[in-house]
Amino acid sequence: MPTPFPPPLPEITPAPPASWLRRRVLTPLLGLLRQGLSPSQLALTVALGVAIGAIPLMGAITTVATLVALRLRLNVAALQLISHLMTPLQLVLIIPLLRQGARLMGNTQENELTLANVRHLFATDWRAALQLLWRAEVGAMAIWLLAAIPVVAVLYVVLKPLFKRFIKERQVVEA
C-alpha cells in the first residue's frame, strides 16, 4: 500500500524587514526589559541617558555614562545606548550652549565666541583663545547641569508608569 503524501505546507511569507528604529532602539530596550530591569531602573536609565547624551563636551558621553551607570548600579550598556542615540541632540545644542556659556562667564562683546574671533585669537594669541574656549565650556557645562536636573526628573516621572504598564502587558501576553 503506497504511503499517502503529506499535505502541502502553507506558503510562508517572510516578515517585512524591521525599521531602523525597531532594530536599533526598541528591540534592545525590550531585551533589557527581559533581562530583569525594574521599571524604575529602566526609566532612570532612559532619563539619565537623554541628559548625558546632550552634554556639551565632545567625547565625554562614554566616560560620564559609564561612571553614572556604575555608581547607580544601572545597566551600563543600556545607558550607553540611550546616551549615544542622543548624539544628534548634542550636536544641535553644543554651539548655542557654548555661546551662552561664554556670556554667562562674562565674555564681552569684542571677545564673543564666534568662529572668526576664535580663528583670529588662535592666530594672534592662542592663550586667549584657549581661555575663551575654556570659559565657554565651563559656562556651557553649568547651563547643561542646571537644565539636566529637571529634564531627568520629568522624564523619570513620565516614563516610570509607562514602563510599569508595558511590563504588565508583556507578562499577560507571555502567560
RAMOVEN-V741431 format. One record per residue. N is the residue number from 0. RES is the residue in three letters. PHI is phi in whole degrees, 0 to 359 (* if undefined). Layout:
BEGIN
N|RES|PHI  N|RES|PHI
END
This chain:
BEGIN
0|MET|*  1|PRO|289  2|THR|281  3|PRO|289  4|PHE|287  5|PRO|292  6|PRO|297  7|PRO|295  8|LEU|286  9|PRO|295  10|GLU|289  11|ILE|264  12|THR|266  13|PRO|292  14|ALA|292  15|PRO|296  16|PRO|298  17|ALA|289  18|SER|289  19|TRP|300  20|LEU|299  21|ARG|292  22|ARG|292  23|ARG|266  24|VAL|240  25|LEU|293  26|THR|297  27|PRO|298  28|LEU|294  29|LEU|295  30|GLY|298  31|LEU|293  32|LEU|298  33|ARG|287  34|GLN|280  35|GLY|101  36|LEU|292  37|SER|286  38|PRO|302  39|SER|290  40|GLN|295  41|LEU|293  42|ALA|296  43|LEU|294  44|THR|298  45|VAL|293  46|ALA|298  47|LEU|293  48|GLY|298  49|VAL|295  50|ALA|293  51|ILE|293  52|GLY|295  53|ALA|261  54|ILE|300  55|PRO|274  56|LEU|223  57|MET|299  58|GLY|89  59|ALA|266  60|ILE|301  61|THR|298  62|THR|295  63|VAL|296  64|ALA|297  65|THR|296  66|LEU|297  67|VAL|295  68|ALA|297  69|LEU|293  70|ARG|294  71|LEU|267  72|ARG|58  73|LEU|259  74|ASN|288  75|VAL|297  76|ALA|297  77|ALA|294  78|LEU|294  79|GLN|297  80|LEU|301  81|ILE|296  82|SER|299  83|HIS|286  84|LEU|291  85|MET|272  86|THR|305  87|PRO|301  88|LEU|296  89|GLN|299  90|LEU|294  91|VAL|289  92|LEU|271  93|ILE|295  94|ILE|292  95|PRO|300  96|LEU|293  97|LEU|295  98|ARG|296  99|GLN|293  100|GLY|296  101|ALA|296  102|ARG|295  103|LEU|299  104|MET|273  105|GLY|91  106|ASN|290  107|THR|272  108|GLN|297  109|GLU|286  110|ASN|248  111|GLU|288  112|LEU|278  113|THR|230  114|LEU|298  115|ALA|298  116|ASN|293  117|VAL|295  118|ARG|300  119|HIS|299  120|LEU|294  121|PHE|294  122|ALA|285  123|THR|254  124|ASP|214  125|TRP|295  126|ARG|293  127|ALA|294  128|ALA|295  129|LEU|295  130|GLN|295  131|LEU|298  132|LEU|293  133|TRP|298  134|ARG|295  135|ALA|297  136|GLU|292  137|VAL|297  138|GLY|296  139|ALA|296  140|MET|294  141|ALA|295  142|ILE|297  143|TRP|300  144|LEU|297  145|LEU|295  146|ALA|281  147|ALA|291  148|ILE|299  149|PRO|291  150|VAL|297  151|VAL|297  152|ALA|298  153|VAL|295  154|LEU|299  155|TYR|297  156|VAL|295  157|VAL|284  158|LEU|281  159|LYS|302  160|PRO|294  161|LEU|296  162|PHE|292  163|LYS|299  164|ARG|296  165|PHE|297  166|ILE|294  167|LYS|298  168|GLU|297  169|ARG|295  170|GLN|292  171|VAL|293  172|VAL|294  173|GLU|287  174|ALA|281
END
